[in-house]
Amino acid sequence: MKKVEAVIKPFKLDEVKEALHEVGIKGITVTEAKGFGRQKGHTELYRGAEYVVDFLPKVKIEVIMEDGLVERAVEAIQQAAHTGRIGDGKIFVSPVDEVIRIRTGERGNDAI
């Protein structure tokens, strides 16, 4: 099993959700996040004063899946989240040792 985490632009969430659904992903966790990478924030004007916005709004998606779905899921996220502009985000893939469904006690792939 693998955990795929993607940090994307908020307005791309619906497209990514639909793309993952088409791949066969049944559930995702979404968290509102703030951060920056090479984008390094930007300057805004508020009531005549300039200020720096260091942390930009992002959305973090987390999905646990069987190993066989990982490549298709990553491709789906990449295509759906792509704008071609700086700040499109990142995808992280890491191994998951165990998954346990609290309600039933199921473990492994059955718990996903």
N, C-alpha and C positions, 0 to 999 in steps of 0.2 A: 504494500500500500504506500501511497505517496500523498503528501500535502502540497497543494499548489496554492501559493499566495500571489495575488496580483494587486499592485497599487496602481490605480488608474484615475483618469479625470472623471469627476462625478457625472457629467452629462453623458458618459459612455456606458454607465451602469446597465441600463435597459438592454442595449445592444449586446453587451457581454453576457448578461443573464440569458437572453434568447439563444445566443450562440452555444452556450454551455448546455442548455436544455436540448438543443438539436443533436449534440454529441452524445447525449444520454446521461448527463449529470442530473441527479435527482434533488440534491440539496446544496445550498451554499450559505455561508455566513458572510454578512456584509457589515463593515464598521466604518463610520465616518472617521477620517484621519486628516492630519495636517502635516506637511513636510516640504522638503525641497531637495533637489539634487543639483544638477548643473544649472537648473533654472535660477536658483539663488534668489527667488522672490522678485519683487518689483516695487517701484515707488508709486504711491497714490496721493491724490490731493483731497483733503477733507477740510471743509470750512476755511479754505485759504492756506492751510498748512500742509506741507509735504511730510509724509511719513513712509517708512519702509515696511512692506509686508514681507516678513521673512518666511513665514510658513503658509503655504498655499493649500487650499482645500483639496483633498483627495478622498478616494474611497478604497478601502482594502477589502478584497474578496478572498475568502479562505474556502478551499474545497478539499475533502479527503476522497481519494478514489483508488480503484484497483490500478495496478501498474499498467495494464493494457490500454487504459484510457488516457494516460498522461500526455502522450504526444499530440493526440487529436484535441485534447482540452487546451493545451498550450497554444496550438495553432489557432484554435477558435478565439481565444482571448486576444492573441496578437492581432488577428485580422479585425476583430470587433472594436478593439480599443485604439487602433492606429488612426492618428490624424496626420502624421508626418511632421508635426511640430514638436518643439522641445517640451518636455513635461508629460509625454504620453504615458510614462510609468515604467514599472519593472515587474517581472514575473520571477518568483522563487519556487524551486521544487526541492522538497526534502523528504527523507524517508519517515514513515510512521511505523513504530513498532507494534502498537496495539490500539484497537478501537473497541470500546465497550458501550453497548446501548444500555443506558441506565434502566429504562422501563422493563426490558425483558431479560437483560443479562447476556444477550447475544454478543459474540466476540468476532473480531476479524472482519472479513468481507461481508458477512451476514449483518453486521452492525451498521454498515455504511448506509 
